[in-house]
């Protein structure tokens, strides 16, 4: 069961990284995210941690598990965006998006919300199937 969650969170992390890297290469974002093998591994691990925190919250709080995928995914993505980008910008790993302009904020928020929606969908999809069997 948890392998399915981890695989889903991995896919969500890779899609998120793809959005960030494509907006960087198109000049839409000046986040300054660089993708090395170590940074990709750290990104994937962070995605797993956020995904499992979301899984825990959704299982403990019925209001979250009963809510719409889009709403919970968006809240998750925005919360992760605030926490992770604040931390990474303080560590000097990326430029703070709120100092880089609207297109950087928008593209990075879209990437994080995409992660949140995919992770929420994965959790709802597998949790519902778990209870049906």
Secondary structure, DSSP 8 states (H G I E B T S, - for coil): -HHHHHHHHHHHHHHHHHHHHHHHHTTS--------HHHHHHHHHHHHHHHHHHHHHHHH-HHHHHS-HHHHHHHHHHHHHHHHHHHHHHTTSS--GGGT-HHHHHHHHHHHHHHHHHHHHHHHHHHHHHHH-
